[in-house]
Amino acid sequence: MKAENSKYLVQYVKTKRGPKGVIIALNKGRGFSLGWSLCKKGDQFSKSRAIEIALGRANKGVGEVNVPPSLTEKLEAMKKRAQRYFRCAN
């Protein structure tokens, strides 16, 4: 799923072994929505698939639902970053 004609910010979630997920802030005109993806233990990280999943959640507006505890702080940081970048008070 592409975010055609849309701007979005991407932040990769990394561990000592490398990337394991992604958090996205998708510009929605006067606001933005968040999306995330996270690999299960044993899965291999795919940059394009991770972005596709996160964009899907952001487009549906469910990016802040059922967030894993390991992503909560990173999601809040992305929210603040997106507010500054997109200049909105979402």
ZAVEXKE-569673 format. One record per atom (N, C-alpha, C): z, y, x; residue in one letter. Coordinates in steps of 0.02 Angstrom, whole numbers. Layout:
residues N
+--------+--------+--------+---+
:     c3 :     c2 :     c1 : r :
+--------+--------+--------+---+
:      Z :      Y :      X : a :
...
+--------+--------+--------+---+
This chain:
residues 90
+--------+--------+--------+---+
:     c3 :     c2 :     c1 : r :
+--------+--------+--------+---+
:      0 :    -59 :     42 : m :
:      0 :      0 :      0 : m :
:      0 :     62 :     45 : m :
:    -50 :    103 :     38 : k :
:    -55 :    164 :     77 : k :
:    -29 :    222 :     36 : k :
:     -3 :    271 :     71 : a :
:     19 :    332 :     38 : a :
:    -37 :    383 :     47 : a :
:    -90 :    375 :      8 : e :
:   -148 :    417 :     16 : e :
:   -132 :    489 :     -3 : e :
:   -156 :    535 :     38 : n :
:   -145 :    607 :     28 : n :
:    -71 :    625 :     25 : n :
:    -30 :    585 :     55 : s :
:     42 :    598 :     57 : s :
:     66 :    599 :    128 : s :
:    115 :    642 :    140 : k :
:    147 :    643 :    205 : k :
:    210 :    601 :    200 : k :
:    225 :    568 :    255 : y :
:    288 :    532 :    256 : y :
:    316 :    530 :    327 : y :
:    382 :    526 :    331 : l :
:    418 :    520 :    394 : l :
:    437 :    447 :    403 : l :
:    435 :    423 :    464 : v :
:    453 :    354 :    479 : v :
:    507 :    353 :    532 : v :
:    557 :    312 :    521 : q :
:    608 :    299 :    572 : q :
:    616 :    223 :    578 : q :
:    608 :    199 :    639 : y :
:    614 :    127 :    650 : y :
:    687 :    109 :    662 : y :
:    708 :     54 :    633 : v :
:    776 :     28 :    642 : v :
:    771 :    -24 :    697 : v :
:    809 :    -13 :    751 : k :
:    803 :    -56 :    810 : k :
:    869 :    -89 :    827 : k :
:    864 :   -146 :    861 : t :
:    921 :   -181 :    890 : t :
:    908 :   -187 :    964 : t :
:    952 :   -220 :    999 : k :
:    941 :   -231 :   1071 : k :
:    878 :   -271 :   1084 : k :
:    859 :   -313 :   1036 : r :
:    801 :   -356 :   1044 : r :
:    736 :   -323 :   1022 : r :
:    739 :   -264 :    993 : g :
:    679 :   -230 :    971 : g :
:    684 :   -208 :    898 : g :
:    628 :   -185 :    869 : p :
:    629 :   -160 :    801 : p :
:    642 :   -216 :    750 : p :
:    679 :   -198 :    696 : k :
:    692 :   -247 :    643 : k :
:    681 :   -218 :    573 : k :
:    665 :   -154 :    569 : g :
:    655 :   -124 :    503 : g :
:    628 :    -53 :    507 : g :
:    622 :    -23 :    449 : v :
:    594 :     45 :    446 : v :
:    625 :     82 :    386 : v :
:    633 :    147 :    393 : i :
:    654 :    191 :    339 : i :
:    601 :    245 :    333 : i :
:    580 :    259 :    272 : i :
:    526 :    307 :    260 : i :
:    550 :    359 :    209 : i :
:    531 :    422 :    222 : a :
:    540 :    475 :    173 : a :
:    469 :    497 :    152 : a :
:    453 :    490 :     89 : l :
:    387 :    504 :     63 : l :
:    387 :    570 :     25 : l :
:    343 :    616 :     45 : n :
:    337 :    681 :     13 : n :
:    310 :    671 :    -58 : n :
:    345 :    701 :   -106 : k :
:    324 :    696 :   -177 : k :
:    318 :    766 :   -207 : k :
:    283 :    810 :   -173 : g :
:    273 :    877 :   -199 : g :
:    334 :    920 :   -188 : g :
:    376 :    926 :   -239 : r :
:    436 :    968 :   -234 : r :
:    497 :    930 :   -210 : r :
:    488 :    868 :   -195 : g :
:    544 :    827 :   -171 : g :
:    518 :    770 :   -128 : g :
:    559 :    720 :   -120 : f :
:    539 :    662 :    -81 : f :
:    578 :    602 :   -107 : f :
:    553 :    544 :    -89 : s :
:    590 :    483 :   -105 : s :
:    595 :    440 :    -42 : s :
:    646 :    399 :    -40 : l :
:    659 :    358 :     18 : l :
:    640 :    285 :      5 : l :
:    621 :    252 :     58 : g :
:    606 :    180 :     54 : g :
:    628 :    148 :    119 : g :
:    642 :     84 :    117 : w :
:    664 :     48 :    176 : w :
:    638 :    -24 :    175 : w :
:    637 :    -53 :    234 : s :
:    624 :   -125 :    241 : s :
:    664 :   -150 :    300 : s :
:    682 :   -213 :    296 : l :
:    724 :   -243 :    349 : l :
:    706 :   -317 :    354 : l :
:    695 :   -340 :    415 : c :
:    679 :   -411 :    427 : c :
:    741 :   -454 :    418 : c :
:    731 :   -513 :    391 : k :
:    784 :   -563 :    388 : k :
:    792 :   -593 :    458 : k :
:    849 :   -622 :    470 : k :
:    860 :   -656 :    533 : k :
:    807 :   -712 :    540 : k :
:    774 :   -713 :    596 : g :
:    723 :   -764 :    609 : g :
:    653 :   -741 :    593 : g :
:    644 :   -687 :    554 : d :
:    577 :   -660 :    540 : d :
:    552 :   -620 :    599 : d :
:    487 :   -617 :    606 : q :
:    456 :   -577 :    659 : q :
:    437 :   -509 :    629 : q :
:    454 :   -455 :    664 : f :
:    441 :   -388 :    640 : f :
:    366 :   -372 :    642 : f :
:    340 :   -344 :    588 : s :
:    271 :   -320 :    585 : s :
:    274 :   -247 :    563 : s :
:    251 :   -204 :    607 : k :
:    252 :   -132 :    594 : k :
:    216 :   -114 :    529 : k :
:    156 :   -140 :    520 : s :
:    116 :   -123 :    461 : s :
:    148 :   -150 :    397 : s :
:    173 :   -211 :    400 : r :
:    205 :   -241 :    341 : r :
:    270 :   -205 :    323 : r :
:    308 :   -186 :    374 : a :
:    371 :   -149 :    362 : a :
:    357 :    -83 :    327 : a :
:    306 :    -47 :    351 : i :
:    289 :     17 :    320 : i :
:    263 :      7 :    249 : i :
:    224 :    -46 :    239 : e :
:    198 :    -61 :    172 : e :
:    255 :    -74 :    122 : e :
:    304 :   -112 :    142 : i :
:    362 :   -127 :     98 : i :
:    402 :    -64 :     84 : i :
:    416 :    -25 :    136 : a :
:    455 :     37 :    128 : a :
:    418 :     87 :     84 : a :
:    352 :     94 :     93 : l :
:    314 :    140 :     51 : l :
:    314 :    116 :    -22 : l :
:    311 :     52 :    -33 : g :
:    314 :     25 :   -101 : g :
:    379 :     43 :   -135 : g :
:    434 :     36 :    -99 : r :
:    500 :     55 :   -127 : r :
:    504 :    129 :   -140 : r :
:    477 :    169 :    -94 : a :
:    479 :    242 :   -102 : a :
:    437 :    264 :   -162 : a :
:    378 :    234 :   -170 : n :
:    334 :    251 :   -226 : n :
:    365 :    232 :   -293 : n :
:    401 :    177 :   -295 : k :
:    433 :    154 :   -357 : k :
:    498 :    191 :   -371 : k :
:    523 :    227 :   -320 : g :
:    586 :    263 :   -329 : g :
:    648 :    219 :   -324 : g :
:    642 :    162 :   -292 : v :
:    699 :    116 :   -286 : v :
:    723 :    110 :   -214 : v :
:    706 :    159 :   -172 : g :
:    725 :    156 :   -102 : g :
:    798 :    165 :    -88 : g :
:    835 :    191 :   -136 : e :
:    907 :    200 :   -126 : e :
:    948 :    151 :   -167 : e :
:    916 :     98 :   -190 : v :
:    948 :     46 :   -229 : v :
:    956 :    -16 :   -186 : v :
:   1014 :    -47 :   -189 : n :
:   1028 :   -109 :   -151 : n :
:   1015 :   -102 :    -76 : n :
:   1036 :    -47 :    -48 : v :
:   1027 :    -35 :     24 : v :
:   1077 :    -78 :     62 : v :
:   1054 :   -115 :    112 : p :
:   1101 :   -154 :    153 : p :
:   1151 :   -108 :    188 : p :
:   1213 :   -129 :    194 : p :
:   1264 :    -87 :    227 : p :
:   1243 :    -64 :    297 : p :
:   1204 :   -104 :    332 : s :
:   1183 :    -86 :    400 : s :
:   1135 :    -26 :    400 : s :
:   1106 :     -9 :    343 : l :
:   1058 :     46 :    340 : l :
:   1086 :    109 :    307 : l :
:   1146 :    105 :    278 : t :
:   1173 :    161 :    240 : t :
:   1175 :    226 :    279 : t :
:   1204 :    225 :    339 : e :
:   1209 :    286 :    379 : e :
:   1140 :    311 :    400 : e :
:   1096 :    266 :    419 : k :
:   1029 :    285 :    440 : k :
:    989 :    315 :    382 : k :
:   1000 :    289 :    322 : l :
:    967 :    316 :    263 : l :
:    991 :    387 :    248 : l :
:   1056 :    399 :    255 : e :
:   1083 :    467 :    245 : e :
:   1055 :    515 :    297 : e :
:   1050 :    493 :    359 : a :
:   1022 :    535 :    412 : a :
:    948 :    551 :    397 : a :
:    911 :    502 :    372 : m :
:    841 :    514 :    355 : m :
:    835 :    562 :    297 : m :
:    881 :    558 :    249 : k :
:    881 :    604 :    192 : k :
:    889 :    676 :    217 : k :
:    935 :    688 :    263 : k :
:    945 :    755 :    291 : k :
:    884 :    778 :    330 : k :
:    856 :    733 :    368 : r :
:    796 :    749 :    408 : r :
:    738 :    767 :    361 : r :
:    729 :    729 :    307 : a :
:    674 :    742 :    260 : a :
:    684 :    808 :    224 : a :
:    746 :    825 :    207 : q :
:    759 :    890 :    174 : q :
:    737 :    947 :    219 : q :
:    751 :    942 :    283 : r :
:    729 :    994 :    330 : r :
:    654 :    994 :    339 : r :
:    625 :    935 :    348 : y :
:    553 :    929 :    362 : y :
:    511 :    951 :    303 : y :
:    528 :    928 :    243 : f :
:    489 :    944 :    184 : f :
:    513 :   1008 :    151 : f :
:    566 :   1039 :    178 : r :
:    595 :   1102 :    153 : r :
:    609 :   1100 :     78 : r :
:    651 :   1053 :     60 : c :
:    669 :   1047 :    -11 : c :
:    743 :   1029 :    -17 : c :
:    768 :   1034 :    -76 : a :
:    839 :   1020 :    -89 : a :
:    846 :    958 :   -132 : a :
:    807 :    908 :   -118 : n :
:    805 :    845 :   -157 : n :
:    874 :    817 :   -169 : n :
+--------+--------+--------+---+
